[in-house]
Amino acid sequence: MSIKNLDNQDLSGLVLAGSDLAYASLVNTNLSGADLTGVDLSNAILTGANLSGADLSSANLENVSFINATLSGAILIGVYAPGASLVSANLSDADLTNANFECSDMTEANLIGAILNNASIYNSCLFGADLSDAYLIGTEATCVYFSEAVLAGADLTDADLRDSIITDADVSNANFTGANMIDAILIGTDYHSPGVILTDADLTGVME
């Protein structure tokens, strides 16, 4: 297995669609605005990389490392990214529609204004993540760890939050219309505060 070392390179704006970058090292590499549609970045290391505004639609990101990476405004529609590490990554205003981020680590990630509609983040860790004003409409979020996360103003309409841990979280002005919250744990989270919308949400077995 050859390891591609592309650390600290300026690849901004390049067309790399369909490239095989599996297991590549792109630490601190600038990929802002690059066309990365359909690329294979499985098991690649992009710690501290800049992918702001890059298009990664339909990319294979399985087990990728985006620790401290910048993906603000990036397009990640339909990516396959189970096991990805996005600890402290900046995904503000990124589009993750229909993405698969199951079993991923998004601890303290910045997801402000991000779009995760119909995405799957099943069994992922979003401890301390900021999802203010994010869109999680129809998102598969069962067994997700949202402890100390910020969900202020987030839209979780029809989201599946069964068995999720949403303790000590900020859900002010969040919209949970039609959400499935069966057996979720909401200890320390004031989900009855004014502004929180719970219309038709299923709160069966919720622990508070």
Backbone bond lengths (Angstrom), bond angles and torsions (degrees), N, CA, C in turn:
res aa  C-N    CA-C-N  psi(-1)  N-CA   C-N-CA  omega(-1)  CA-C   N-CA-C  phi
1 M - - - 1.461 - - 1.525 109.76 -
2 S 1.320 117.42 118.32 1.455 120.64 -179.95 1.528 109.57 -85.01
3 I 1.325 116.23 137.68 1.451 121.81 178.63 1.524 108.26 -102.14
4 K 1.321 117.06 120.47 1.458 121.38 180.00 1.529 108.51 -86.73
5 N 1.327 117.31 118.73 1.450 121.13 179.02 1.518 109.13 -100.91
6 L 1.325 114.50 107.96 1.464 120.59 179.63 1.525 109.96 -125.04
7 D 1.321 116.11 33.35 1.457 120.79 -179.49 1.525 111.14 -62.93
8 N 1.337 114.57 143.68 1.475 122.20 171.37 1.532 113.90 59.30
9 Q 1.328 116.55 25.95 1.465 120.17 179.81 1.534 110.73 -93.41
10 D 1.341 116.44 155.53 1.456 121.11 173.76 1.530 107.91 -102.14
11 L 1.330 115.31 100.24 1.464 121.90 -179.70 1.529 109.84 -114.28
12 S 1.307 115.78 22.64 1.462 120.28 -176.05 1.520 111.48 -62.63
13 G 1.336 114.95 135.63 1.453 120.98 175.46 1.514 115.76 75.45
14 L 1.317 118.18 -0.31 1.466 120.39 -178.12 1.530 111.48 -75.16
15 V 1.328 115.55 152.87 1.459 121.30 174.90 1.523 107.87 -95.31
16 L 1.333 114.84 108.12 1.464 121.11 -177.76 1.527 110.31 -121.59
17 A 1.297 115.65 22.78 1.470 121.04 -176.00 1.526 111.38 -54.84
18 G 1.333 115.61 131.42 1.457 121.34 176.83 1.513 115.36 77.33
19 S 1.320 118.20 5.21 1.469 120.98 -177.74 1.524 112.08 -69.67
20 D 1.326 115.18 151.16 1.464 121.38 175.29 1.516 108.36 -96.70
21 L 1.332 115.70 102.08 1.464 121.88 179.37 1.527 110.03 -119.36
22 A 1.315 116.12 25.91 1.471 120.07 178.37 1.524 109.73 -59.83
23 Y 1.311 115.74 135.50 1.469 123.99 179.34 1.527 112.87 65.78
24 A 1.319 118.68 10.44 1.469 120.76 -179.88 1.525 110.53 -71.92
25 S 1.329 114.92 153.69 1.463 121.22 174.10 1.517 108.05 -108.27
26 L 1.339 115.61 116.60 1.459 121.80 -179.21 1.528 109.70 -127.39
27 V 1.308 116.06 44.23 1.458 121.72 -177.64 1.520 109.91 -62.80
28 N 1.331 115.76 127.59 1.475 122.87 178.26 1.529 113.19 59.68
29 T 1.308 117.73 20.28 1.471 121.12 179.92 1.533 110.25 -81.58
30 N 1.329 115.69 143.77 1.457 122.04 179.53 1.529 109.93 -93.13
31 L 1.335 115.80 108.74 1.460 122.51 178.24 1.525 110.40 -118.57
32 S 1.313 116.50 21.99 1.458 119.76 -176.93 1.522 110.56 -61.16
33 G 1.331 115.23 134.42 1.452 121.03 178.54 1.514 115.33 70.21
34 A 1.321 117.89 7.30 1.470 121.21 -177.74 1.531 111.02 -75.97
35 D 1.341 115.13 151.56 1.458 121.03 174.35 1.519 107.84 -92.23
36 L 1.327 115.36 103.94 1.460 122.22 -178.02 1.524 110.80 -116.40
37 T 1.308 116.29 27.05 1.465 119.64 -178.56 1.524 110.55 -63.07
38 G 1.315 114.69 130.70 1.457 120.54 176.36 1.512 115.58 69.71
39 V 1.333 118.74 12.54 1.468 120.11 -179.71 1.524 110.54 -73.06
40 D 1.326 115.59 156.78 1.463 121.42 173.68 1.521 107.51 -103.69
41 L 1.341 114.90 103.43 1.456 121.28 177.03 1.525 110.10 -113.25
42 S 1.312 116.94 24.31 1.459 119.96 -179.47 1.523 110.31 -60.32
43 N 1.321 115.40 133.50 1.468 123.46 178.39 1.526 113.04 63.90
44 A 1.321 117.86 13.42 1.465 121.02 178.12 1.532 110.13 -78.91
45 I 1.319 115.30 157.72 1.467 121.30 -179.68 1.526 108.35 -114.71
46 L 1.331 115.60 113.56 1.465 121.12 -179.47 1.519 110.48 -122.59
47 T 1.314 116.56 38.45 1.461 121.39 179.28 1.523 110.18 -56.79
48 G 1.332 116.14 125.54 1.459 120.43 177.15 1.512 115.01 71.85
49 A 1.328 117.84 7.61 1.466 120.97 -178.61 1.527 110.77 -73.01
50 N 1.330 115.37 155.96 1.462 121.45 178.25 1.526 109.16 -108.88
51 L 1.334 116.07 109.28 1.464 121.98 178.70 1.525 110.61 -119.27
52 S 1.313 116.64 26.41 1.456 119.57 -178.38 1.527 110.09 -60.52
53 G 1.328 115.63 130.38 1.452 121.01 178.80 1.513 115.26 72.08
54 A 1.326 118.17 4.73 1.471 121.01 179.69 1.531 110.13 -75.19
55 D 1.322 115.44 152.89 1.466 120.67 177.96 1.527 109.15 -106.82
56 L 1.336 115.29 109.28 1.460 121.74 179.64 1.520 111.70 -111.77
57 S 1.300 118.12 25.01 1.466 121.31 -177.26 1.525 111.08 -51.52
58 S 1.326 115.26 132.99 1.474 123.46 175.96 1.530 113.47 61.91
59 A 1.320 118.05 19.62 1.469 121.10 178.77 1.524 110.82 -75.31
60 N 1.334 115.43 154.77 1.463 122.11 173.21 1.523 107.36 -94.39
61 L 1.327 115.84 108.76 1.460 121.84 -177.46 1.531 110.95 -117.41
62 E 1.310 117.27 27.22 1.461 120.33 -177.85 1.530 110.52 -60.37
63 N 1.328 115.53 126.83 1.474 122.86 177.77 1.526 113.35 60.16
64 V 1.328 117.78 21.99 1.460 120.28 178.30 1.531 110.01 -71.65
65 S 1.332 116.56 153.73 1.460 121.00 175.45 1.521 109.89 -111.20
66 F 1.347 114.93 112.79 1.459 122.20 176.20 1.533 109.53 -113.05
67 I 1.306 117.77 31.18 1.463 120.72 -177.65 1.526 109.57 -59.51
68 N 1.340 116.17 127.10 1.472 123.03 179.78 1.525 113.16 59.89
69 A 1.323 117.47 17.65 1.466 120.64 179.28 1.526 110.26 -82.11
70 T 1.329 115.22 157.83 1.460 121.26 177.07 1.520 109.41 -107.56
71 L 1.338 115.80 116.50 1.459 121.79 178.87 1.524 110.23 -126.33
72 S 1.311 116.38 28.73 1.455 120.00 -178.34 1.520 110.43 -62.03
73 G 1.333 115.53 130.20 1.450 120.61 179.80 1.516 114.48 70.95
74 A 1.311 117.50 7.49 1.471 120.64 -179.99 1.529 110.87 -72.62
75 I 1.331 116.11 154.16 1.457 121.92 177.83 1.526 107.99 -104.15
76 L 1.326 115.72 114.60 1.460 121.72 -178.84 1.525 110.46 -123.43
77 I 1.311 115.60 35.66 1.465 120.71 -177.75 1.530 110.44 -64.81
78 G 1.320 115.21 125.44 1.458 120.69 174.66 1.517 115.62 69.68
79 V 1.340 117.93 18.11 1.470 118.68 179.60 1.528 110.09 -70.85
80 Y 1.319 115.65 154.65 1.467 122.92 176.15 1.518 106.50 -109.46
81 A 1.359 115.67 104.88 1.457 119.12 -170.87 1.527 113.85 -136.57
82 P 1.334 119.39 42.28 1.464 118.49 176.54 1.523 110.94 -63.75
83 G 1.319 115.56 141.06 1.466 119.54 178.06 1.509 114.51 77.03
84 A 1.334 117.83 9.77 1.467 120.36 -179.56 1.524 110.78 -70.18
85 S 1.333 115.88 149.99 1.465 121.44 175.73 1.519 108.65 -112.04
86 L 1.337 115.56 116.18 1.457 121.55 -179.79 1.521 110.32 -123.83
87 V 1.313 116.82 35.65 1.458 121.56 -178.33 1.533 109.96 -59.90
88 S 1.324 115.71 123.85 1.470 123.01 178.74 1.529 113.21 60.27
89 A 1.325 117.18 20.11 1.467 120.33 177.59 1.527 109.88 -77.28
90 N 1.336 115.82 153.28 1.462 121.46 177.88 1.524 108.96 -102.97
91 L 1.346 115.85 106.28 1.461 122.38 179.12 1.526 110.44 -115.61
92 S 1.305 117.15 26.17 1.457 119.91 -178.66 1.521 110.53 -59.05
93 D 1.334 115.42 133.33 1.473 123.23 178.89 1.528 113.59 61.30
94 A 1.318 118.19 14.89 1.472 121.20 176.53 1.532 109.08 -76.70
95 D 1.325 115.69 153.58 1.467 121.15 179.54 1.521 109.84 -107.94
96 L 1.333 115.87 107.95 1.459 122.84 -179.23 1.528 111.34 -110.57
97 T 1.301 117.40 27.68 1.463 121.67 -179.14 1.534 110.86 -55.42
98 N 1.328 115.33 132.00 1.477 122.27 177.89 1.533 113.65 60.56
99 A 1.307 117.53 18.12 1.467 120.97 179.84 1.525 111.02 -80.60
100 N 1.329 116.30 154.28 1.460 122.55 176.19 1.527 108.66 -112.12
101 F 1.332 114.92 102.99 1.462 121.22 177.05 1.529 109.47 -117.29
102 E 1.308 117.16 38.63 1.454 120.54 -178.90 1.524 111.41 -63.90
103 C 1.336 115.56 142.53 1.473 122.41 177.23 1.530 111.70 57.67
104 S 1.322 116.43 34.70 1.464 120.76 -179.99 1.524 110.91 -99.99
105 D 1.333 115.32 162.11 1.461 121.16 179.12 1.525 109.08 -112.00
106 M 1.341 115.66 108.19 1.455 121.90 179.17 1.526 110.68 -114.65
107 T 1.308 116.73 32.37 1.455 121.52 -179.31 1.529 110.97 -53.66
108 E 1.329 115.60 125.17 1.470 123.81 177.52 1.525 113.24 55.40
109 A 1.321 116.65 27.47 1.466 119.97 175.57 1.527 110.12 -74.86
110 N 1.325 115.82 151.55 1.464 122.39 175.98 1.521 108.08 -95.98
111 L 1.337 115.40 107.26 1.467 121.77 -179.63 1.527 109.96 -118.60
112 I 1.309 116.51 28.53 1.459 120.59 -178.82 1.531 109.90 -60.54
113 G 1.321 116.15 123.95 1.450 121.04 177.28 1.518 114.84 71.52
114 A 1.326 117.23 7.21 1.468 120.43 -179.05 1.532 110.68 -71.64
115 I 1.328 115.31 154.34 1.463 121.50 179.41 1.526 108.68 -108.77
116 L 1.330 116.07 115.83 1.463 121.57 178.59 1.517 110.88 -121.50
117 N 1.312 116.55 29.32 1.462 120.34 -177.64 1.528 111.51 -59.89
118 N 1.334 115.26 129.20 1.471 122.68 178.84 1.528 113.26 59.11
119 A 1.317 116.79 19.19 1.467 120.81 174.75 1.523 109.25 -84.16
120 S 1.327 116.51 165.64 1.461 121.10 175.08 1.530 109.17 -118.58
121 I 1.342 114.98 120.17 1.467 120.55 174.96 1.532 108.42 -121.16
122 Y 1.309 115.16 29.88 1.465 121.86 -179.18 1.527 111.79 -48.71
123 N 1.333 115.34 133.56 1.463 122.60 173.34 1.532 112.82 58.63
124 S 1.322 116.25 30.20 1.471 120.07 179.34 1.522 110.98 -99.71
125 C 1.324 115.59 163.99 1.467 121.84 178.62 1.523 109.29 -108.34
126 L 1.350 115.63 118.19 1.459 121.29 175.91 1.524 109.66 -121.06
127 F 1.317 116.00 37.30 1.461 120.78 179.66 1.528 109.70 -57.54
128 G 1.334 115.98 125.06 1.454 120.58 176.00 1.517 114.85 68.68
129 A 1.330 117.27 8.96 1.474 120.04 -179.80 1.527 110.06 -72.13
130 D 1.328 116.26 150.72 1.464 121.23 178.90 1.527 108.85 -106.39
131 L 1.334 115.95 107.60 1.460 122.64 178.98 1.527 111.01 -112.12
132 S 1.311 116.64 30.77 1.462 120.12 179.69 1.527 110.03 -56.31
133 D 1.325 115.53 130.37 1.472 122.11 176.81 1.528 113.11 59.74
134 A 1.316 117.26 19.96 1.471 120.85 177.45 1.524 109.90 -80.29
135 Y 1.325 115.62 160.33 1.462 122.12 179.27 1.531 108.90 -111.20
136 L 1.330 115.46 117.58 1.459 121.86 177.78 1.524 109.57 -125.53
137 I 1.314 115.66 44.76 1.460 121.07 -177.06 1.531 109.93 -71.88
138 G 1.328 115.37 120.60 1.460 119.81 -179.80 1.518 113.90 69.94
139 T 1.311 117.29 16.60 1.467 121.38 -177.08 1.529 111.56 -72.86
140 E 1.320 116.48 138.02 1.470 122.85 173.76 1.524 107.11 -83.87
141 A 1.336 115.66 103.84 1.464 120.60 -174.77 1.527 111.10 -130.64
142 T 1.326 116.88 36.59 1.457 119.58 177.55 1.522 109.98 -72.38
143 C 1.330 114.47 145.75 1.474 122.02 176.74 1.530 112.08 58.16
144 V 1.318 117.19 31.89 1.470 121.07 178.72 1.525 109.69 -93.94
145 Y 1.327 116.06 142.91 1.463 122.39 -179.51 1.524 108.74 -97.45
146 F 1.359 115.84 99.63 1.463 122.26 -178.47 1.529 111.77 -102.48
147 S 1.312 118.91 19.07 1.457 121.00 -174.91 1.535 110.58 -57.18
148 E 1.345 115.30 130.75 1.470 123.51 178.78 1.532 113.32 62.04
149 A 1.325 116.06 17.33 1.461 119.69 176.30 1.524 110.35 -78.68
150 V 1.322 115.55 157.63 1.465 121.36 175.97 1.525 108.05 -106.54
151 L 1.334 115.15 115.83 1.462 121.51 179.54 1.527 110.23 -118.42
152 A 1.316 115.93 23.93 1.458 120.51 -177.37 1.522 110.79 -60.83
153 G 1.324 115.78 125.14 1.453 120.73 177.92 1.513 114.60 73.85
154 A 1.321 117.59 4.88 1.470 120.88 -178.99 1.526 110.60 -73.24
155 D 1.327 116.35 148.76 1.460 121.82 177.88 1.525 108.90 -105.95
156 L 1.340 115.90 107.27 1.461 122.56 -179.40 1.525 111.28 -111.67
157 T 1.314 116.17 33.07 1.459 121.09 179.37 1.532 110.81 -55.77
158 D 1.322 115.57 126.70 1.472 122.76 177.73 1.534 113.56 61.29
159 A 1.319 117.66 18.01 1.469 120.02 176.67 1.521 110.18 -72.14
160 D 1.325 116.54 149.94 1.459 122.20 177.12 1.526 107.92 -100.31
161 L 1.329 115.99 104.91 1.465 122.50 -175.62 1.525 111.66 -114.64
162 R 1.308 116.91 23.49 1.457 120.07 -179.05 1.532 111.46 -58.15
163 D 1.333 115.27 135.56 1.464 122.65 174.80 1.524 113.22 62.52
164 S 1.322 117.37 16.37 1.464 119.47 177.69 1.524 110.90 -82.35
165 I 1.311 115.27 154.47 1.469 121.89 178.94 1.523 107.51 -106.13
166 I 1.337 115.79 109.13 1.462 121.42 -176.05 1.530 107.50 -120.91
167 T 1.317 116.17 55.07 1.469 121.59 -175.17 1.524 111.83 -88.11
168 D 1.352 114.56 142.52 1.473 121.57 176.87 1.530 111.43 51.97
169 A 1.321 115.99 35.34 1.465 121.53 -178.54 1.532 110.14 -98.31
170 D 1.320 115.61 158.46 1.461 122.00 176.13 1.527 107.79 -100.12
171 V 1.334 116.81 107.64 1.461 121.01 -179.67 1.529 110.80 -115.15
172 S 1.308 117.05 24.69 1.456 120.16 -178.92 1.530 110.78 -58.83
173 N 1.330 114.65 131.09 1.475 122.62 178.96 1.528 113.66 60.90
174 A 1.315 117.49 19.97 1.464 120.51 176.32 1.527 110.13 -78.57
175 N 1.321 115.49 152.68 1.458 121.35 -178.85 1.526 109.50 -112.16
176 F 1.349 116.07 110.99 1.460 122.30 -179.72 1.532 111.26 -108.64
177 T 1.323 117.98 26.33 1.454 121.21 -177.23 1.537 111.10 -54.98
178 G 1.329 116.07 123.29 1.459 120.93 176.50 1.520 114.68 70.06
179 A 1.327 117.88 7.93 1.469 120.47 -178.61 1.525 111.46 -70.56
180 N 1.321 116.27 145.34 1.463 122.22 175.61 1.520 107.45 -95.09
181 M 1.331 115.94 106.03 1.460 121.52 -175.79 1.530 111.07 -115.61
182 I 1.312 116.66 25.61 1.461 121.14 -177.50 1.528 110.66 -58.24
183 D 1.336 115.31 127.58 1.473 123.53 176.48 1.528 113.54 62.49
184 A 1.322 117.45 19.30 1.470 119.88 173.87 1.528 109.66 -71.38
185 I 1.320 116.03 153.13 1.464 121.41 178.96 1.526 108.07 -108.05
186 L 1.349 116.38 117.26 1.457 121.41 -174.35 1.526 111.34 -122.34
187 I 1.312 117.30 30.71 1.461 121.47 -179.42 1.529 109.62 -61.12
188 G 1.323 116.07 128.04 1.461 120.65 178.23 1.514 114.11 81.34
189 T 1.330 116.94 3.19 1.466 121.55 179.25 1.526 108.92 -109.86
190 D 1.322 116.29 123.80 1.461 120.77 -176.48 1.528 109.41 -89.06
191 Y 1.338 115.26 79.77 1.459 118.77 -177.26 1.526 112.49 -85.92
192 H 1.324 116.91 0.93 1.457 120.99 175.63 1.532 110.96 -101.80
193 S 1.304 117.60 6.91 1.463 120.09 -177.71 1.529 110.64 -69.00
194 P 1.337 117.58 152.70 1.466 120.31 178.96 1.536 110.78 -56.37
195 G 1.302 115.44 137.33 1.458 119.61 179.63 1.500 113.18 102.53
196 V 1.344 117.53 -22.72 1.460 120.85 177.18 1.531 108.78 -80.32
197 I 1.324 117.25 127.68 1.458 121.69 -177.28 1.530 109.54 -102.17
198 L 1.335 115.77 121.85 1.463 121.76 -177.66 1.522 111.61 -122.65
199 T 1.308 117.17 21.98 1.468 121.63 -177.85 1.526 111.13 -56.31
200 D 1.314 116.60 122.72 1.469 123.94 177.59 1.528 113.67 61.43
201 A 1.314 117.94 14.51 1.474 119.69 174.71 1.527 109.40 -73.82
202 D 1.326 116.68 143.46 1.464 121.27 178.79 1.532 108.34 -95.63
203 L 1.332 115.99 108.48 1.460 122.38 -176.34 1.532 111.73 -105.11
204 T 1.311 116.64 21.46 1.461 120.98 -178.72 1.536 110.66 -59.12
205 G 1.316 116.15 127.12 1.461 120.82 174.78 1.508 114.89 74.58
206 V 1.327 118.23 10.57 1.474 120.84 179.88 1.526 109.72 -64.53
207 M 1.323 115.15 136.28 1.463 120.98 177.67 1.530 108.39 -102.41
208 E 1.338 115.14 124.91 1.455 118.65 -179.01 1.519 111.60 -133.95
